[in-house]
Amino acid sequence: MAEGTPPPLVVWYKGNISLDNITDGANTSTARLNIAEFEEDDEGYYSCIAENSIGSINESLRISIVGEFFSY
């Protein structure tokens, strides 16, 4: 969640690719990244960017998957 005036738009990215975000209706200042079932391709660097006309902030994280994947 991000706050600001004007309210910021929050977007998640994997690398440089924007991801589908789960927003709180018309409230674009809250966005969650939802990965329902992890796959090998989900491993990597993610960033969350909150931006308005005044500026932007971002946070980054790395998701590592530990263990083996099985194909069904």
PDB file of N, CA, C and O in Angstrom:
ATOM      1  N   MET A   1       0.847  -1.176   0.000  1.00  0.00           N
ATOM      2  CA  MET A   1       0.000   0.000   0.000  1.00  0.00           C
ATOM      3  C   MET A   1       0.888   1.233   0.000  1.00  0.00           C
ATOM      4  O   MET A   1       1.902   1.283   0.697  1.00  0.00           O
ATOM      5  N   ALA A   2       0.508   2.197  -0.766  1.00  0.00           N
ATOM      6  CA  ALA A   2       1.259   3.448  -0.844  1.00  0.00           C
ATOM      7  C   ALA A   2       0.299   4.613  -0.679  1.00  0.00           C
ATOM      8  O   ALA A   2      -0.858   4.534  -1.091  1.00  0.00           O
ATOM      9  N   GLU A   3       0.770   5.678  -0.084  1.00  0.00           N
ATOM     10  CA  GLU A   3      -0.048   6.872   0.107  1.00  0.00           C
ATOM     11  C   GLU A   3       0.634   8.068  -0.535  1.00  0.00           C
ATOM     12  O   GLU A   3       1.860   8.122  -0.630  1.00  0.00           O
ATOM     13  N   GLY A   4      -0.167   9.017  -0.971  1.00  0.00           N
ATOM     14  CA  GLY A   4       0.373  10.241  -1.540  1.00  0.00           C
ATOM     15  C   GLY A   4      -0.726  11.098  -2.113  1.00  0.00           C
ATOM     16  O   GLY A   4      -1.868  10.660  -2.254  1.00  0.00           O
ATOM     17  N   THR A   5      -0.370  12.331  -2.443  1.00  0.00           N
ATOM     18  CA  THR A   5      -1.298  13.257  -3.078  1.00  0.00           C
ATOM     19  C   THR A   5      -0.607  13.799  -4.314  1.00  0.00           C
ATOM     20  O   THR A   5       0.407  14.485  -4.189  1.00  0.00           O
ATOM     21  N   PRO A   6      -1.111  13.521  -5.487  1.00  0.00           N
ATOM     22  CA  PRO A   6      -2.266  12.665  -5.802  1.00  0.00           C
ATOM     23  C   PRO A   6      -1.979  11.206  -5.472  1.00  0.00           C
ATOM     24  O   PRO A   6      -0.818  10.810  -5.365  1.00  0.00           O
ATOM     25  N   PRO A   7      -3.043  10.395  -5.310  1.00  0.00           N
ATOM     26  CA  PRO A   7      -2.853   8.977  -4.979  1.00  0.00           C
ATOM     27  C   PRO A   7      -1.986   8.283  -6.029  1.00  0.00           C
ATOM     28  O   PRO A   7      -2.175   8.492  -7.228  1.00  0.00           O
ATOM     29  N   PRO A   8      -1.042   7.464  -5.584  1.00  0.00           N
ATOM     30  CA  PRO A   8      -0.156   6.793  -6.544  1.00  0.00           C
ATOM     31  C   PRO A   8      -0.796   5.573  -7.185  1.00  0.00           C
ATOM     32  O   PRO A   8      -1.751   4.993  -6.668  1.00  0.00           O
ATOM     33  N   LEU A   9      -0.246   5.214  -8.309  1.00  0.00           N
ATOM     34  CA  LEU A   9      -0.582   3.968  -8.987  1.00  0.00           C
ATOM     35  C   LEU A   9       0.499   2.972  -8.596  1.00  0.00           C
ATOM     36  O   LEU A   9       1.686   3.274  -8.716  1.00  0.00           O
ATOM     37  N   VAL A  10       0.109   1.787  -8.131  1.00  0.00           N
ATOM     38  CA  VAL A  10       1.063   0.767  -7.710  1.00  0.00           C
ATOM     39  C   VAL A  10       1.047  -0.377  -8.713  1.00  0.00           C
ATOM     40  O   VAL A  10      -0.015  -0.905  -9.042  1.00  0.00           O
ATOM     41  N   VAL A  11       2.224  -0.761  -9.201  1.00  0.00           N
ATOM     42  CA  VAL A  11       2.337  -1.817 -10.202  1.00  0.00           C
ATOM     43  C   VAL A  11       3.479  -2.748  -9.809  1.00  0.00           C
ATOM     44  O   VAL A  11       4.538  -2.292  -9.378  1.00  0.00           O
ATOM     45  N   TRP A  12       3.262  -4.053  -9.959  1.00  0.00           N
ATOM     46  CA  TRP A  12       4.287  -5.071  -9.742  1.00  0.00           C
ATOM     47  C   TRP A  12       4.942  -5.425 -11.070  1.00  0.00           C
ATOM     48  O   TRP A  12       4.293  -5.431 -12.116  1.00  0.00           O
ATOM     49  N   TYR A  13       6.235  -5.717 -11.011  1.00  0.00           N
ATOM     50  CA  TYR A  13       6.999  -6.121 -12.187  1.00  0.00           C
ATOM     51  C   TYR A  13       7.828  -7.354 -11.862  1.00  0.00           C
ATOM     52  O   TYR A  13       8.290  -7.524 -10.733  1.00  0.00           O
ATOM     53  N   LYS A  14       8.011  -8.202 -12.849  1.00  0.00           N
ATOM     54  CA  LYS A  14       9.033  -9.249 -12.788  1.00  0.00           C
ATOM     55  C   LYS A  14      10.033  -8.868 -13.852  1.00  0.00           C
ATOM     56  O   LYS A  14       9.729  -8.902 -15.045  1.00  0.00           O
ATOM     57  N   GLY A  15      11.228  -8.504 -13.423  1.00  0.00           N
ATOM     58  CA  GLY A  15      12.179  -7.921 -14.361  1.00  0.00           C
ATOM     59  C   GLY A  15      11.606  -6.614 -14.874  1.00  0.00           C
ATOM     60  O   GLY A  15      11.268  -5.737 -14.080  1.00  0.00           O
ATOM     61  N   ASN A  16      11.491  -6.469 -16.179  1.00  0.00           N
ATOM     62  CA  ASN A  16      10.913  -5.256 -16.780  1.00  0.00           C
ATOM     63  C   ASN A  16       9.493  -5.453 -17.268  1.00  0.00           C
ATOM     64  O   ASN A  16       8.946  -4.588 -17.951  1.00  0.00           O
ATOM     65  N   ILE A  17       8.885  -6.590 -16.923  1.00  0.00           N
ATOM     66  CA  ILE A  17       7.550  -6.909 -17.427  1.00  0.00           C
ATOM     67  C   ILE A  17       6.523  -6.662 -16.328  1.00  0.00           C
ATOM     68  O   ILE A  17       6.641  -7.211 -15.232  1.00  0.00           O
ATOM     69  N   SER A  18       5.505  -5.828 -16.617  1.00  0.00           N
ATOM     70  CA  SER A  18       4.460  -5.573 -15.623  1.00  0.00           C
ATOM     71  C   SER A  18       3.579  -6.811 -15.492  1.00  0.00           C
ATOM     72  O   SER A  18       3.330  -7.531 -16.460  1.00  0.00           O
ATOM     73  N   LEU A  19       3.117  -7.034 -14.268  1.00  0.00           N
ATOM     74  CA  LEU A  19       2.332  -8.221 -13.965  1.00  0.00           C
ATOM     75  C   LEU A  19       0.889  -7.843 -13.672  1.00  0.00           C
ATOM     76  O   LEU A  19       0.584  -6.686 -13.385  1.00  0.00           O
ATOM     77  N   ASP A  20      -0.001  -8.835 -13.748  1.00  0.00           N
ATOM     78  CA  ASP A  20      -1.388  -8.616 -13.359  1.00  0.00           C
ATOM     79  C   ASP A  20      -1.427  -8.417 -11.859  1.00  0.00           C
ATOM     80  O   ASP A  20      -0.974  -9.272 -11.099  1.00  0.00           O
ATOM     81  N   ASN A  21      -1.963  -7.299 -11.440  1.00  0.00           N
ATOM     82  CA  ASN A  21      -2.053  -6.967 -10.027  1.00  0.00           C
ATOM     83  C   ASN A  21      -3.473  -7.149  -9.542  1.00  0.00           C
ATOM     84  O   ASN A  21      -4.424  -7.007 -10.310  1.00  0.00           O
ATOM     85  N   ILE A  22      -3.613  -7.459  -8.279  1.00  0.00           N
ATOM     86  CA  ILE A  22      -4.935  -7.505  -7.660  1.00  0.00           C
ATOM     87  C   ILE A  22      -5.090  -6.187  -6.920  1.00  0.00           C
ATOM     88  O   ILE A  22      -4.421  -5.949  -5.915  1.00  0.00           O
ATOM     89  N   THR A  23      -5.970  -5.336  -7.417  1.00  0.00           N
ATOM     90  CA  THR A  23      -6.169  -4.035  -6.792  1.00  0.00           C
ATOM     91  C   THR A  23      -7.446  -4.037  -5.971  1.00  0.00           C
ATOM     92  O   THR A  23      -8.297  -4.916  -6.105  1.00  0.00           O
ATOM     93  N   ASP A  24      -7.554  -3.042  -5.130  1.00  0.00           N
ATOM     94  CA  ASP A  24      -8.722  -2.884  -4.266  1.00  0.00           C
ATOM     95  C   ASP A  24      -9.752  -2.031  -5.002  1.00  0.00           C
ATOM     96  O   ASP A  24      -9.954  -0.865  -4.662  1.00  0.00           O
ATOM     97  N   GLY A  25     -10.399  -2.610  -6.010  1.00  0.00           N
ATOM     98  CA  GLY A  25     -11.394  -1.875  -6.789  1.00  0.00           C
ATOM     99  C   GLY A  25     -10.771  -0.681  -7.485  1.00  0.00           C
ATOM    100  O   GLY A  25      -9.787  -0.824  -8.211  1.00  0.00           O
ATOM    101  N   ALA A  26     -11.343   0.505  -7.268  1.00  0.00           N
ATOM    102  CA  ALA A  26     -10.837   1.722  -7.895  1.00  0.00           C
ATOM    103  C   ALA A  26      -9.611   2.258  -7.166  1.00  0.00           C
ATOM    104  O   ALA A  26      -8.970   3.193  -7.646  1.00  0.00           O
ATOM    105  N   ASN A  27      -9.274   1.679  -6.013  1.00  0.00           N
ATOM    106  CA  ASN A  27      -8.126   2.133  -5.242  1.00  0.00           C
ATOM    107  C   ASN A  27      -6.855   1.538  -5.834  1.00  0.00           C
ATOM    108  O   ASN A  27      -6.503   0.397  -5.536  1.00  0.00           O
ATOM    109  N   THR A  28      -6.172   2.303  -6.666  1.00  0.00           N
ATOM    110  CA  THR A  28      -4.977   1.802  -7.332  1.00  0.00           C
ATOM    111  C   THR A  28      -3.733   1.959  -6.461  1.00  0.00           C
ATOM    112  O   THR A  28      -2.641   1.579  -6.883  1.00  0.00           O
ATOM    113  N   SER A  29      -3.876   2.512  -5.249  1.00  0.00           N
ATOM    114  CA  SER A  29      -2.705   2.679  -4.384  1.00  0.00           C
ATOM    115  C   SER A  29      -2.445   1.431  -3.551  1.00  0.00           C
ATOM    116  O   SER A  29      -1.503   1.399  -2.759  1.00  0.00           O
ATOM    117  N   THR A  30      -3.269   0.407  -3.722  1.00  0.00           N
ATOM    118  CA  THR A  30      -3.043  -0.883  -3.078  1.00  0.00           C
ATOM    119  C   THR A  30      -3.011  -1.945  -4.159  1.00  0.00           C
ATOM    120  O   THR A  30      -3.960  -2.071  -4.932  1.00  0.00           O
ATOM    121  N   ALA A  31      -1.942  -2.703  -4.223  1.00  0.00           N
ATOM    122  CA  ALA A  31      -1.847  -3.765  -5.224  1.00  0.00           C
ATOM    123  C   ALA A  31      -1.088  -4.931  -4.610  1.00  0.00           C
ATOM    124  O   ALA A  31      -0.031  -4.753  -4.003  1.00  0.00           O
ATOM    125  N   ARG A  32      -1.641  -6.119  -4.776  1.00  0.00           N
ATOM    126  CA  ARG A  32      -1.003  -7.331  -4.285  1.00  0.00           C
ATOM    127  C   ARG A  32      -0.571  -8.181  -5.465  1.00  0.00           C
ATOM    128  O   ARG A  32      -1.241  -8.241  -6.496  1.00  0.00           O
ATOM    129  N   LEU A  33       0.538  -8.818  -5.289  1.00  0.00           N
ATOM    130  CA  LEU A  33       0.990  -9.792  -6.274  1.00  0.00           C
ATOM    131  C   LEU A  33       0.500 -11.146  -5.802  1.00  0.00           C
ATOM    132  O   LEU A  33       0.779 -11.543  -4.671  1.00  0.00           O
ATOM    133  N   ASN A  34      -0.223 -11.857  -6.644  1.00  0.00           N
ATOM    134  CA  ASN A  34      -0.774 -13.150  -6.260  1.00  0.00           C
ATOM    135  C   ASN A  34      -0.260 -14.216  -7.219  1.00  0.00           C
ATOM    136  O   ASN A  34      -0.568 -14.197  -8.411  1.00  0.00           O
ATOM    137  N   ILE A  35       0.524 -15.140  -6.687  1.00  0.00           N
ATOM    138  CA  ILE A  35       0.992 -16.283  -7.465  1.00  0.00           C
ATOM    139  C   ILE A  35       0.303 -17.496  -6.867  1.00  0.00           C
ATOM    140  O   ILE A  35       0.711 -17.983  -5.813  1.00  0.00           O
ATOM    141  N   ALA A  36      -0.735 -17.988  -7.525  1.00  0.00           N
ATOM    142  CA  ALA A  36      -1.572 -19.055  -6.963  1.00  0.00           C
ATOM    143  C   ALA A  36      -0.804 -20.366  -6.829  1.00  0.00           C
ATOM    144  O   ALA A  36      -0.867 -21.010  -5.782  1.00  0.00           O
ATOM    145  N   GLU A  37      -0.099 -20.761  -7.846  1.00  0.00           N
ATOM    146  CA  GLU A  37       0.688 -21.990  -7.818  1.00  0.00           C
ATOM    147  C   GLU A  37       2.044 -21.682  -8.432  1.00  0.00           C
ATOM    148  O   GLU A  37       2.138 -21.292  -9.596  1.00  0.00           O
ATOM    149  N   PHE A  38       3.091 -21.862  -7.638  1.00  0.00           N
ATOM    150  CA  PHE A  38       4.428 -21.565  -8.123  1.00  0.00           C
ATOM    151  C   PHE A  38       4.854 -22.538  -9.210  1.00  0.00           C
ATOM    152  O   PHE A  38       4.548 -23.730  -9.173  1.00  0.00           O
ATOM    153  N   GLU A  39       5.565 -21.989 -10.171  1.00  0.00           N
ATOM    154  CA  GLU A  39       6.204 -22.775 -11.217  1.00  0.00           C
ATOM    155  C   GLU A  39       7.672 -22.348 -11.258  1.00  0.00           C
ATOM    156  O   GLU A  39       8.033 -21.317 -10.691  1.00  0.00           O
ATOM    157  N   GLU A  40       8.495 -23.117 -11.908  1.00  0.00           N
ATOM    158  CA  GLU A  40       9.916 -22.781 -11.980  1.00  0.00           C
ATOM    159  C   GLU A  40      10.149 -21.381 -12.533  1.00  0.00           C
ATOM    160  O   GLU A  40      11.061 -20.683 -12.088  1.00  0.00           O
ATOM    161  N   ASP A  41       9.335 -20.966 -13.498  1.00  0.00           N
ATOM    162  CA  ASP A  41       9.497 -19.649 -14.120  1.00  0.00           C
ATOM    163  C   ASP A  41       9.175 -18.501 -13.172  1.00  0.00           C
ATOM    164  O   ASP A  41       9.505 -17.355 -13.476  1.00  0.00           O
ATOM    165  N   ASP A  42       8.540 -18.772 -12.027  1.00  0.00           N
ATOM    166  CA  ASP A  42       8.192 -17.722 -11.080  1.00  0.00           C
ATOM    167  C   ASP A  42       9.392 -17.258 -10.266  1.00  0.00           C
ATOM    168  O   ASP A  42       9.342 -16.199  -9.639  1.00  0.00           O
ATOM    169  N   GLU A  43      10.458 -18.026 -10.268  1.00  0.00           N
ATOM    170  CA  GLU A  43      11.651 -17.639  -9.540  1.00  0.00           C
ATOM    171  C   GLU A  43      12.267 -16.421 -10.211  1.00  0.00           C
ATOM    172  O   GLU A  43      12.320 -16.348 -11.439  1.00  0.00           O
ATOM    173  N   GLY A  44      12.730 -15.468  -9.416  1.00  0.00           N
ATOM    174  CA  GLY A  44      13.389 -14.314 -10.004  1.00  0.00           C
ATOM    175  C   GLY A  44      13.219 -13.056  -9.179  1.00  0.00           C
ATOM    176  O   GLY A  44      12.793 -13.103  -8.025  1.00  0.00           O
ATOM    177  N   TYR A  45      13.558 -11.929  -9.787  1.00  0.00           N
ATOM    178  CA  TYR A  45      13.500 -10.629  -9.130  1.00  0.00           C
ATOM    179  C   TYR A  45      12.178  -9.935  -9.446  1.00  0.00           C
ATOM    180  O   TYR A  45      11.758  -9.860 -10.601  1.00  0.00           O
ATOM    181  N   TYR A  46      11.534  -9.432  -8.398  1.00  0.00           N
ATOM    182  CA  TYR A  46      10.268  -8.720  -8.509  1.00  0.00           C
ATOM    183  C   TYR A  46      10.429  -7.334  -7.909  1.00  0.00           C
ATOM    184  O   TYR A  46      11.210  -7.144  -6.977  1.00  0.00           O
ATOM    185  N   SER A  47       9.696  -6.374  -8.436  1.00  0.00           N
ATOM    186  CA  SER A  47       9.691  -5.037  -7.853  1.00  0.00           C
ATOM    187  C   SER A  47       8.280  -4.493  -7.853  1.00  0.00           C
ATOM    188  O   SER A  47       7.458  -4.822  -8.708  1.00  0.00           O
ATOM    189  N   CYS A  48       8.027  -3.656  -6.874  1.00  0.00           N
ATOM    190  CA  CYS A  48       6.739  -2.991  -6.727  1.00  0.00           C
ATOM    191  C   CYS A  48       7.019  -1.491  -6.798  1.00  0.00           C
ATOM    192  O   CYS A  48       7.815  -0.967  -6.019  1.00  0.00           O
ATOM    193  N   ILE A  49       6.368  -0.809  -7.728  1.00  0.00           N
ATOM    194  CA  ILE A  49       6.614   0.613  -7.933  1.00  0.00           C
ATOM    195  C   ILE A  49       5.322   1.386  -7.703  1.00  0.00           C
ATOM    196  O   ILE A  49       4.286   1.090  -8.296  1.00  0.00           O
ATOM    197  N   ALA A  50       5.409   2.384  -6.827  1.00  0.00           N
ATOM    198  CA  ALA A  50       4.290   3.308  -6.577  1.00  0.00           C
ATOM    199  C   ALA A  50       4.681   4.646  -7.185  1.00  0.00           C
ATOM    200  O   ALA A  50       5.741   5.192  -6.879  1.00  0.00           O
ATOM    201  N   GLU A  51       3.813   5.172  -8.051  1.00  0.00           N
ATOM    202  CA  GLU A  51       4.178   6.379  -8.795  1.00  0.00           C
ATOM    203  C   GLU A  51       2.997   7.325  -8.918  1.00  0.00           C
ATOM    204  O   GLU A  51       1.870   6.900  -9.172  1.00  0.00           O
ATOM    205  N   ASN A  52       3.266   8.618  -8.735  1.00  0.00           N
ATOM    206  CA  ASN A  52       2.289   9.661  -9.050  1.00  0.00           C
ATOM    207  C   ASN A  52       3.035  10.789  -9.763  1.00  0.00           C
ATOM    208  O   ASN A  52       4.203  10.629 -10.116  1.00  0.00           O
ATOM    209  N   SER A  53       2.377  11.916  -9.977  1.00  0.00           N
ATOM    210  CA  SER A  53       2.993  13.000 -10.742  1.00  0.00           C
ATOM    211  C   SER A  53       4.135  13.672  -9.977  1.00  0.00           C
ATOM    212  O   SER A  53       4.913  14.420 -10.568  1.00  0.00           O
ATOM    213  N   ILE A  54       4.245  13.417  -8.682  1.00  0.00           N
ATOM    214  CA  ILE A  54       5.304  14.016  -7.873  1.00  0.00           C
ATOM    215  C   ILE A  54       6.584  13.194  -7.906  1.00  0.00           C
ATOM    216  O   ILE A  54       7.685  13.745  -7.868  1.00  0.00           O
ATOM    217  N   GLY A  55       6.437  11.869  -7.977  1.00  0.00           N
ATOM    218  CA  GLY A  55       7.610  11.016  -7.979  1.00  0.00           C
ATOM    219  C   GLY A  55       7.242   9.551  -7.860  1.00  0.00           C
ATOM    220  O   GLY A  55       6.093   9.166  -8.076  1.00  0.00           O
ATOM    221  N   SER A  56       8.231   8.739  -7.513  1.00  0.00           N
ATOM    222  CA  SER A  56       7.988   7.305  -7.395  1.00  0.00           C
ATOM    223  C   SER A  56       8.886   6.707  -6.321  1.00  0.00           C
ATOM    224  O   SER A  56       9.930   7.262  -5.980  1.00  0.00           O
ATOM    225  N   ILE A  57       8.458   5.567  -5.799  1.00  0.00           N
ATOM    226  CA  ILE A  57       9.263   4.770  -4.882  1.00  0.00           C
ATOM    227  C   ILE A  57       9.146   3.327  -5.328  1.00  0.00           C
ATOM    228  O   ILE A  57       8.181   2.953  -5.995  1.00  0.00           O
ATOM    229  N   ASN A  58      10.125   2.516  -4.961  1.00  0.00           N
ATOM    230  CA  ASN A  58      10.028   1.102  -5.327  1.00  0.00           C
ATOM    231  C   ASN A  58      10.700   0.242  -4.266  1.00  0.00           C
ATOM    232  O   ASN A  58      11.593   0.683  -3.542  1.00  0.00           O
ATOM    233  N   GLU A  59      10.246  -0.970  -4.204  1.00  0.00           N
ATOM    234  CA  GLU A  59      10.831  -2.003  -3.361  1.00  0.00           C
ATOM    235  C   GLU A  59      11.032  -3.226  -4.230  1.00  0.00           C
ATOM    236  O   GLU A  59      10.223  -3.508  -5.114  1.00  0.00           O
ATOM    237  N   SER A  60      12.098  -3.946  -3.983  1.00  0.00           N
ATOM    238  CA  SER A  60      12.400  -5.132  -4.776  1.00  0.00           C
ATOM    239  C   SER A  60      12.613  -6.336  -3.875  1.00  0.00           C
ATOM    240  O   SER A  60      12.967  -6.200  -2.704  1.00  0.00           O
ATOM    241  N   LEU A  61      12.393  -7.517  -4.441  1.00  0.00           N
ATOM    242  CA  LEU A  61      12.642  -8.753  -3.722  1.00  0.00           C
ATOM    243  C   LEU A  61      12.988  -9.836  -4.712  1.00  0.00           C
ATOM    244  O   LEU A  61      12.704  -9.735  -5.906  1.00  0.00           O
ATOM    245  N   ARG A  62      13.613 -10.882  -4.186  1.00  0.00           N
ATOM    246  CA  ARG A  62      13.942 -12.037  -5.020  1.00  0.00           C
ATOM    247  C   ARG A  62      13.190 -13.231  -4.466  1.00  0.00           C
ATOM    248  O   ARG A  62      13.247 -13.512  -3.269  1.00  0.00           O
ATOM    249  N   ILE A  63      12.491 -13.928  -5.336  1.00  0.00           N
ATOM    250  CA  ILE A  63      11.794 -15.147  -4.940  1.00  0.00           C
ATOM    251  C   ILE A  63      12.630 -16.334  -5.412  1.00  0.00           C
ATOM    252  O   ILE A  63      12.915 -16.490  -6.600  1.00  0.00           O
ATOM    253  N   SER A  64      13.010 -17.160  -4.447  1.00  0.00           N
ATOM    254  CA  SER A  64      13.748 -18.391  -4.738  1.00  0.00           C
ATOM    255  C   SER A  64      12.865 -19.562  -4.394  1.00  0.00           C
ATOM    256  O   SER A  64      12.208 -19.571  -3.353  1.00  0.00           O
ATOM    257  N   ILE A  65      12.847 -20.546  -5.258  1.00  0.00           N
ATOM    258  CA  ILE A  65      12.063 -21.741  -5.014  1.00  0.00           C
ATOM    259  C   ILE A  65      13.025 -22.859  -4.656  1.00  0.00           C
ATOM    260  O   ILE A  65      13.929 -23.193  -5.423  1.00  0.00           O
ATOM    261  N   VAL A  66      12.816 -23.430  -3.480  1.00  0.00           N
ATOM    262  CA  VAL A  66      13.694 -24.475  -2.980  1.00  0.00           C
ATOM    263  C   VAL A  66      12.949 -25.793  -3.046  1.00  0.00           C
ATOM    264  O   VAL A  66      11.819 -25.891  -2.569  1.00  0.00           O
ATOM    265  N   GLY A  67      13.559 -26.794  -3.623  1.00  0.00           N
ATOM    266  CA  GLY A  67      12.907 -28.095  -3.737  1.00  0.00           C
ATOM    267  C   GLY A  67      12.834 -28.522  -5.185  1.00  0.00           C
ATOM    268  O   GLY A  67      13.400 -27.885  -6.073  1.00  0.00           O
ATOM    269  N   GLU A  68      12.132 -29.603  -5.403  1.00  0.00           N
ATOM    270  CA  GLU A  68      11.990 -30.157  -6.744  1.00  0.00           C
ATOM    271  C   GLU A  68      10.583 -29.944  -7.272  1.00  0.00           C
ATOM    272  O   GLU A  68       9.618 -29.920  -6.508  1.00  0.00           O
ATOM    273  N   PHE A  69      10.475 -29.792  -8.576  1.00  0.00           N
ATOM    274  CA  PHE A  69       9.167 -29.695  -9.224  1.00  0.00           C
ATOM    275  C   PHE A  69       8.815 -31.038  -9.824  1.00  0.00           C
ATOM    276  O   PHE A  69       9.670 -31.732 -10.375  1.00  0.00           O
ATOM    277  N   PHE A  70       7.577 -31.390  -9.716  1.00  0.00           N
ATOM    278  CA  PHE A  70       7.097 -32.631 -10.293  1.00  0.00           C
ATOM    279  C   PHE A  70       6.040 -32.334 -11.335  1.00  0.00           C
ATOM    280  O   PHE A  70       5.178 -31.485 -11.108  1.00  0.00           O
ATOM    281  N   SER A  71       6.081 -32.990 -12.442  1.00  0.00           N
ATOM    282  CA  SER A  71       5.054 -32.848 -13.479  1.00  0.00           C
ATOM    283  C   SER A  71       3.983 -33.908 -13.246  1.00  0.00           C
ATOM    284  O   SER A  71       4.286 -35.076 -13.003  1.00  0.00           O
ATOM    285  N   TYR A  72       2.742 -33.484 -13.324  1.00  0.00           N
ATOM    286  CA  TYR A  72       1.628 -34.411 -13.132  1.00  0.00           C
ATOM    287  C   TYR A  72       0.993 -34.745 -14.440  1.00  0.00           C
ATOM    288  O   TYR A  72       0.033 -35.515 -14.482  1.00  0.00           O
TER     289      TYR A  72
END
